[in-house]
């Protein structure tokens, strides 16, 4: 038996004996573990969110780090990532720079294709945006991810991005002209022009491997149980400590997570960790349910996608030594993933969790959203329904969204579009309908791709969603 293992067993035995002799001390220790574990969940949420996605790829698909997985059709409920976009084709490339810089070689936009991309660290801190409204301005480019502590000069011809973690990933949204089979095929072919390879092989890059995962039950929703800490431990073991996070070293050590040591909590500690992660989850949910900052007016039910200070801090790489909004960051990554360097340039999001009257959206009820004409976008807009509890696409639904890419949607005489949400479509409105599960609550996200200033100047306003009556039968409402 290794000396470190013997020492660890001796420590556990001594702790257990001390607790047996002093029950009050044992209770204090339990409370300390739970309290520190709660803080660890809130702090570690974006890294665990990242690892959940990575592990789904490694365990359920043939994809590997340094390759590309993609969804070969617009996303459906089999993709259980957090609030994904079902109106674009997703390509994801996980990378690791432990063996040296990695190149993400991305194609230029043209009449046959374009993309909106984001490149982030393990902590989902944005390094840069790519694509039409990213650093390459649609011309394509070779983005070079540099590992922590890299001191060599980056070669010419690259867009160099200095990362503070070894791992990270890119989300590449290949834009769709429509959901038709021909346009989907063109979007896939366009996305497959990207290349991922080590800088060391740049002179003769190996072919990039693409794996279609459209039929995989890809579930990276947050697990509010003790397994959360297994993902967190994996991140601690594989990544360097960041200067801003060194205050977490001892608290994590007290719950059994320590760099270079095996994480193997006993049954009592597991029970405390289970309790802690549930408590943290409840607190973060209450924070989200209290509401994000309203966007169009003080009474609007459409809110910003996250607290403004948290978004700003991440975009600035947490450069301000007096600001580190880990509470708000933790909340954001319970319902979303990826980080955007220039939010509002390539895309912008709005969230609604309540109807016009302030009531939570109920999947057994029917609602209407009227999207005014002349939406402030150069690409497209969409509205998607998600499961309120998991923040993923609602399971077993035929579709999750409606967007300006759907030509069969019926328009009103003034050019506006009515979108309906509920368990059944109003008569004659199937093309404008998003189905919901009558047994579950839901939430909405509106997306604006290549938004124009009319959105931010509030010259164009998305009205609140209105309840139109409880469903009484297929194709009918009260």
C-alpha positions in Angstrom: 0.0 0.0 0.0 1.3 3.4 -1.0 2.6 5.6 1.9 0.1 8.4 0.9 -2.8 5.9 1.1 -1.7 4.7 4.5 -1.5 8.3 5.7 -4.9 9.1 4.3 -6.5 6.1 6.1 -4.8 7.1 9.3 -6.2 10.6 9.0 -9.7 9.3 8.3 -9.4 6.9 11.3 -8.2 9.6 13.6 -11.0 11.9 12.4 -13.6 9.3 12.9 -12.3 8.5 16.4 -12.3 12.2 17.4 -15.8 12.6 16.2 -17.0 9.6 18.1 -15.4 11.0 21.3 -16.8 14.5 20.6 -20.1 14.5 18.8 -20.3 18.3 18.8 -17.0 18.4 16.9 -18.4 15.9 14.4 -21.5 18.0 13.8 -19.3 21.1 13.3 -17.2 19.2 10.8 -20.3 18.0 8.9 -21.7 21.6 8.8 -18.3 22.9 7.6 -18.1 20.3 4.8 -21.6 21.1 3.7 -21.0 24.9 3.8 -17.8 24.7 1.8 -19.3 22.2 -0.6 -22.2 24.7 -1.3 -19.7 27.4 -2.1 -17.7 24.9 -4.3 -20.8 24.1 -6.4 -21.5 27.8 -7.0 -17.9 28.6 -7.8 -17.3 25.5 -9.9 -20.5 25.5 -12.0 -19.0 26.6 -15.3 -16.1 24.1 -15.2 -18.4 21.2 -14.3 -20.8 22.4 -17.0 -17.9 22.1 -19.4 -16.8 18.7 -18.2 -20.3 17.3 -18.4 -20.3 18.1 -22.2 -16.8 16.7 -22.6 -17.6 13.5 -20.8 -20.8 13.0 -22.9 -18.6 13.2 -26.0 -15.9 10.8 -24.7 -18.3 8.2 -23.3 -21.2 8.2 -25.8 -19.7 9.1 -29.1 -16.6 8.2 -31.2 -15.5 11.9 -30.9 -12.2 12.8 -29.2 -10.4 15.9 -28.1 -8.8 17.6 -31.1 -11.6 16.4 -33.4 -15.1 17.8 -34.2 -18.5 16.5 -33.3 -21.5 17.9 -35.0 -25.3 17.5 -35.2 -26.2 16.6 -38.7 -29.7 18.1 -38.5 -31.2 21.0 -36.7 -31.1 20.1 -33.0 -34.0 18.2 -31.4 -34.6 17.0 -27.9 -31.9 14.3 -28.1 -29.5 17.2 -27.6 -29.9 17.8 -23.8 -27.3 20.6 -23.5 -28.4 23.8 -21.8 -30.6 26.1 -23.9 -29.1 25.2 -27.3 -30.2 26.8 -30.6 -32.3 24.4 -32.8 -32.1 26.8 -35.7 -28.4 26.4 -36.5 -26.2 23.4 -37.1 -23.8 22.8 -34.2 -20.2 21.8 -34.5 -18.1 21.5 -31.3 -14.4 21.1 -31.1 -12.8 20.4 -27.7 -9.1 21.1 -27.5 -6.2 20.7 -25.1 -2.9 22.6 -25.3 -0.8 20.5 -22.8 1.3 19.3 -25.7 1.5 22.8 -27.3 -0.6 25.4 -29.2 -3.7 24.2 -31.1 -4.9 25.7 -34.4 -8.6 26.3 -35.2 -8.6 26.9 -38.9 -11.9 28.4 -39.8 -13.4 29.0 -43.3 -14.5 32.3 -44.8 -18.2 33.2 -45.2 -19.6 33.2 -48.7 -22.9 32.7 -50.5 -22.9 29.0 -49.6 -22.3 29.4 -45.9 -21.4 31.4 -42.8 -21.0 30.8 -39.1 -21.1 32.4 -35.7 -18.4 30.9 -33.4 -17.2 31.3 -29.9 -13.9 30.0 -28.3 -13.7 29.6 -24.5 -11.6 28.1 -21.7 -12.5 25.3 -19.3 -14.2 28.0 -17.2 -16.1 29.1 -20.3 -14.4 32.5 -20.2 -14.6 33.8 -23.8 -11.3 34.1 -25.6 -12.7 35.4 -28.8 -15.7 35.3 -31.2 -15.2 34.1 -34.8 -17.1 34.3 -38.0 -19.0 37.1 -39.7 -19.1 39.3 -36.7 -16.0 37.9 -34.9 -12.3 38.7 -35.1 -12.0 37.5 -38.7 -15.0 39.5 -39.9 -16.2 36.6 -42.0 -12.9 36.3 -43.9 -12.0 33.1 -42.1 -8.8 32.7 -40.1 -6.4 30.5 -38.2 -7.1 31.0 -34.5 -4.1 29.9 -32.4 -4.8 28.7 -28.8 -1.8 29.2 -26.6 -1.3 27.2 -23.4 -0.9 28.8 -20.0 2.6 30.3 -19.5 3.4 30.2 -23.2 6.3 32.6 -23.8 7.3 32.0 -27.4 6.3 34.5 -30.1 3.2 33.4 -32.0 4.0 32.9 -35.7 2.7 35.4 -38.2 -0.6 34.8 -39.9 -2.5 33.6 -36.8 -5.1 35.2 -34.5 -3.3 34.3 -31.2 -5.4 33.7 -28.1 -3.7 33.3 -24.8 -5.6 30.9 -22.6 -5.2 30.4 -18.8 -6.3 26.8 -19.0 -5.1 23.9 -21.1 -8.6 22.7 -22.1 -11.3 24.6 -23.8 -13.7 24.3 -26.7 -15.2 26.1 -29.7 -18.9 26.2 -30.5 -19.3 26.7 -34.3 -22.9 27.5 -35.5 -23.1 26.9 -39.2 -26.0 29.2 -40.3 -29.0 27.8 -42.1 -30.9 29.5 -44.9 -33.8 27.2 -44.1 -34.5 23.8 -42.5 -34.9 22.2 -45.9 -32.8 19.2 -46.7 -30.7 20.9 -49.4 -29.9 23.9 -47.1 -29.0 21.5 -44.2 -26.6 19.6 -46.5 -25.0 22.8 -47.6 -24.6 23.9 -44.0 -22.9 20.6 -43.0 -20.6 20.8 -46.0 -19.6 24.3 -45.1 -18.9 23.4 -41.4 -16.7 20.6 -42.5 -14.3 23.0 -44.1 -12.9 23.8 -40.7 -9.7 22.2 -39.5 -8.3 21.4 -36.0 -4.7 20.5 -35.6 -1.6 21.1 -33.4 0.6 24.0 -34.4 3.5 21.6 -34.6 1.8 19.9 -37.6 0.7 23.2 -39.3 3.1 22.5 -42.3 1.1 19.4 -43.2 -2.0 19.2 -41.0 -3.6 15.8 -40.6 -7.3 15.5 -41.8 -9.8 16.6 -39.2 -12.1 13.9 -38.0 -15.8 14.7 -37.9 -18.4 12.6 -36.0 -22.1 13.1 -36.5 -23.9 12.8 -33.1 -27.4 13.7 -34.1 -28.9 10.5 -32.8 -27.1 10.4 -29.5 -28.9 11.2 -26.3 -26.4 13.8 -25.4 -27.2 14.9 -21.9 -25.1 17.5 -20.1 -27.8 18.9 -17.8 -26.5 19.7 -14.4 -26.6 16.7 -11.9 -27.5 18.0 -8.4 -26.0 15.0 -6.6 -22.5 14.1 -5.3 -21.3 13.2 -8.8 -21.0 16.9 -9.3 -17.8 16.8 -7.3 -16.3 14.0 -9.4 -16.5 16.4 -12.4 -15.1 19.2 -10.3 -12.2 17.1 -9.1 -11.4 16.1 -12.7 -11.0 19.8 -13.5 -8.8 20.5 -10.5 -6.5 17.6 -11.3 -6.2 18.5 -15.0 -5.9 22.3 -14.9 -3.5 24.8 -13.3 -4.8 26.9 -10.4 -5.6 30.4 -11.5 -4.4 33.2 -9.3 -7.9 34.5 -8.7 -9.0 31.1 -7.5 -6.3 30.2 -5.0 -8.6 31.0 -2.1 -10.5 27.8 -3.0 -7.6 25.5 -2.5 -8.1 24.8 1.2 -11.9 24.7 1.1 -11.8 22.1 -1.6 -9.2 20.2 0.3 -11.5 20.1 3.3 -14.1 18.3 1.2 -11.6 15.8 -0.3 -10.6 17.6 -3.5 -6.8 18.2 -3.7 -4.5 18.4 -6.6 -2.5 15.2 -6.9 -4.7 13.2 -4.5 -7.4 10.7 -5.1 -10.9 11.9 -4.5 -12.6 9.2 -2.6 -15.2 10.5 0.0 -16.5 8.1 2.6 -20.3 7.5 2.9 -20.8 10.2 5.5 -19.0 12.8 3.3 -21.0 11.7 0.3 -24.2 12.3 2.2 -23.0 15.8 3.1 -22.0 16.5 -0.5 -25.4 15.3 -1.7 -27.1 17.6 0.7 -24.8 20.5 -0.2 -25.3 20.3 -4.0 -29.0 20.1 -3.6 -28.9 23.2 -1.3 -26.7 25.0 -3.8 -29.0 24.1 -6.6 -32.1 25.3 -4.8 -30.3 28.6 -4.0 -29.2 29.1 -7.6 -32.7 28.3 -8.8 -34.3 30.8 -6.4 -31.8 33.4 -7.7 -32.8 32.7 -11.3 -36.5 32.6 -10.5 -36.3 36.0 -8.9 -35.7 37.3 -12.4 -32.9 38.7 -14.5 -32.7 42.4 -15.4 -35.6 43.4 -17.7 -34.6 44.5 -21.2 -37.2 46.6 -22.9 -38.6 48.4 -19.9 -38.9 48.1 -16.1 -42.0 45.9 -16.5 -41.0 43.8 -19.5 -41.0 40.1 -19.0 -38.1 39.8 -21.5 -34.9 39.9 -19.6 -31.2 40.1 -20.3 -29.5 36.6 -20.7 -27.5 37.2 -17.5 -26.6 39.8 -14.9 -24.8 42.6 -16.7 -21.8 42.7 -14.2 -21.1 39.0 -14.6 -21.2 39.1 -18.4 -18.9 42.2 -18.4 -16.4 40.6 -16.0 -16.1 37.5 -18.2 -15.7 39.5 -21.4 -12.9 41.4 -19.7 -11.2 38.1 -18.5 -11.9 39.1 -14.9 -9.3 41.9 -15.2 -10.8 44.1 -12.5 -9.3 42.9 -9.2 -12.3 44.3 -7.3 -14.9 42.3 -9.1 -15.4 38.6 -9.3 -19.1 37.7 -9.5 -19.0 34.0 -8.9 -22.5 33.9 -7.6 -24.0 35.3 -10.8 -21.6 33.3 -12.9 -22.7 30.1 -11.1 -26.3 30.9 -11.8 -25.7 31.6 -15.5 -24.1 28.2 -16.0 -27.1 26.4 -14.5 -29.1 27.3 -17.6 -26.6 28.1 -20.3 -23.2 27.3 -21.7 -20.5 29.0 -23.8 -19.1 32.5 -23.3 -19.4 35.3 -25.8 -16.7 37.9 -26.1 -18.8 40.6 -27.8 -22.4 39.9 -26.9 -24.7 41.9 -29.1 -22.4 41.8 -32.2 -22.9 38.4 -33.6 -25.9 37.4 -31.5 -28.0 38.5 -28.6 -30.4 36.7 -26.4 -33.5 37.5 -24.3 -35.1 35.2 -21.7 -38.7 35.0 -20.5 -39.9 32.8 -17.7 -43.3 34.5 -17.1 -46.2 35.6 -19.1 -47.6 39.1 -19.4 -49.5 38.7 -16.1 -46.4 37.6 -14.2 -47.3 33.9 -14.0 -44.8 31.1 -14.8 -45.3 29.4 -18.1 -47.3 26.2 -17.7 -47.0 23.5 -20.4 -50.7 22.6 -20.0 -51.8 26.1 -21.0 -51.8 28.0 -24.3 -49.9 31.2 -25.1 -49.3 33.6 -28.0 -46.3 35.8 -28.8 -46.7 38.4 -31.5 -43.3 39.1 -33.2 -43.6 42.6 -34.7 -42.6 43.2 -38.3 -39.1 44.4 -39.4 -37.3 42.5 -36.7 -33.9 44.1 -36.0 -31.6 41.4 -37.5 -29.4 41.0 -40.5 -29.5 37.2 -40.3 -32.5 35.7 -38.4 -34.6 35.7 -35.2 -36.0 32.7 -33.4 -37.9 31.8 -30.3 -37.3 28.5 -28.5 -39.1 26.7 -25.6 -37.1 24.8 -23.0 -37.9 22.7 -20.0 -38.1 25.0 -17.0 -36.4 22.5 -14.7 -33.6 21.2 -16.8 -33.2 24.2 -19.2 -32.8 21.7 -22.1 -35.1 21.1 -25.0 -38.4 19.7 -23.9 -38.2 15.9 -24.3 -40.2 14.0 -26.9 -41.4 17.2 -28.7 -41.4 17.2 -32.5 -39.9 20.6 -32.6 -38.7 23.3 -30.1 -38.8 26.6 -31.9 -40.0 28.9 -34.7 -37.8 31.2 -36.6 -37.7 33.7 -39.5 -36.0 30.8 -41.4 -39.4 29.0 -41.6 -41.1 30.1 -44.8 -44.3 28.2 -44.1 -45.2 30.3 -41.1 -48.3 32.4 -41.5 -47.8 36.2 -41.3 -50.4 38.8 -40.3 -51.4 41.6 -42.7 -48.9 44.0 -41.1 -46.0 41.6 -41.4 -46.0 40.5 -37.8 -46.0 36.8 -36.8 -48.0 35.1 -34.1 -46.3 32.2 -32.5 -48.2 29.8 -30.2 -47.0 27.7 -27.3 -49.0 24.9 -25.8 -49.9 21.2 -25.8 -52.0 21.5 -29.0 -51.9 23.8 -32.0 -54.8 26.3 -32.5 -56.8 25.4 -35.6 -55.0 26.2 -38.8 -51.9 27.4 -36.9 -49.6 24.3 -36.9 -46.8 26.0 -38.8 -46.7 28.8 -36.1 -46.9 26.4 -33.1 -44.3 25.2 -30.6 -45.5 22.2 -28.6 -45.1 22.0 -24.8 -45.4 19.1 -22.3 -48.6 19.6 -20.3 -46.9 17.9 -17.3 -44.1 20.4 -17.1 -43.3 24.1 -16.9 -41.3 25.8 -19.7 -39.3 28.9 -20.4 -38.5 30.9 -23.6 -35.4 32.3 -25.3 -35.5 34.8 -28.1 -32.4 34.9 -30.3 -31.3 37.7 -32.6 -28.5 36.9 -35.0 -26.5 39.9 -36.3 -28.8 42.3 -34.4 -29.1 45.9 -35.4 -29.1 49.0 -33.3 -32.9 49.2 -33.3 -32.9 46.3 -30.8 -30.6 48.0 -28.4 -32.2 51.5 -28.8 -35.6 49.8 -28.1 -37.0 51.3 -31.3 -38.3 47.8 -31.9 -39.9 46.0 -28.9 -40.8 42.3 -28.4 -44.1 42.3 -26.5 -44.7 40.0 -23.6 -46.2 36.5 -24.1 -50.0 36.4 -23.4 -52.0 33.5 -22.2 -54.9 32.7 -24.6 -56.7 30.0 -22.6 -56.4 26.5 -21.4 -56.4 23.7 -24.0 -59.7 21.8 -24.1 -58.9 19.6 -27.1 -56.7 19.0 -30.0 -56.6 22.1 -32.2 -58.9 24.2 -29.9 -58.6 26.6 -27.0 -61.1 28.3 -24.8 
